[in-house]
Amino acid sequence: MHDETPFDSIEGSHCYVDMLAEAIAEARRDVEGLLAQAEAEGADRRKQALLLVSYNLLKLEGHMTTSRRILNDLRTLRRLLLDERRPQQPGSLVARRAAAAD
């Protein structure tokens, strides 16, 4: 028997990456508070370490944004390849352009 994981589908992976991005944003907020505290206390070494943590969290946040975009692209491509797109509404811009091209 196979246990389900967040990575069994593109949608599940997208949800997992969203949750991870939220946790990273929360950690960045916490670090910003600690940075302000370290600066107020004149704790230069701790401030430098927290600046490095903040920088790495910022990079990680960027990777999560990129991952979300890639997952969105994969979801779109899967829908196109498997013809999972919703039928076009007769009055939609896409339907009107397709009709005009015929």
N, C-alpha and C positions, 0 to 999 in steps of 0.2 A: 504494500500500500504506500502511496506517495503522499506525503504531507504537503499541503499547499504552502507556498512561500510568497512573499511580496513580488517575487520576480517571475511568477508563472505567466504573467501577461504584461504587455506594455503599459496598460492602465495601472496595474498594481505597482509596477516599477515607478511610474510617474508619481503615484500617491506616496510611495516611500521616499522618493527624492524630495517631494514637497515637504514632508514631515521633517526630513533631515535639514532642509533649508531653514525651516522655522526654528529648529533647535540651534542651528548655527547663528541665526539672527539673535536669538535669546542670549546665547553665550557672548556674542559681541557686545550686547547691551550691558551684561554683567561685567565684562572686562573694562568697558568704558567707565563704569562706576568705580571699579578698583583702581583704574588709572588716575581718576580724579583724587581718590583717597591717597594714593601713593605720592602724588604730586603735592598735595596739601601737607603730608607728613615729611616731605623732603627725602623720601626713600628712593634715591636715584637708581640703584640696582634693580629694585622691584619694578620701578617705572619702565626701565629699559626692557626687562623681561616681559612685562605686560604689553609694551609696544610691539614686541616680536610676536606675541600671542595674537594681538589684534590684527597685525599684518597677515599672519597665516590664516586666521579666520576669514579675513577679507578675500584672500585668494581662494579659499575653500568655497566661500559663498559664490564667487564667480564661476567655479567649476560646477556648482549645483545649477546655476542659471543656464550654463551651456548644456548640461545634461538634460534639463527640462526641455530645452529647444530641440535637442536631438531626439528625445523620446516623442515629442510632438511630431517631428518630421517622420519618424518611423511609423507612428500611428496613422498619419495621413497617407504615407506610401502603402501601408498594408491595406487601407480602405480602398485606395485606387486599384491596387493589384488584385484584390479579391472582390472588386466591384461592390464594396460595402457602402458606397456613397448613397445618401438619401436621394430619392427621386426629386428632380427639380420641380419647383412650383411653376405652373404655367405662366404666371406673371412676373417671375423673378428676372433679374437683369441677365443672368447667365442663360436662362431659357430664351429670352428675347434675342440675345446675341447669337445663340445657336440657330434660332429660326431665321434670323436675318442672313446668316452665313449660307444657308441652304438655298 
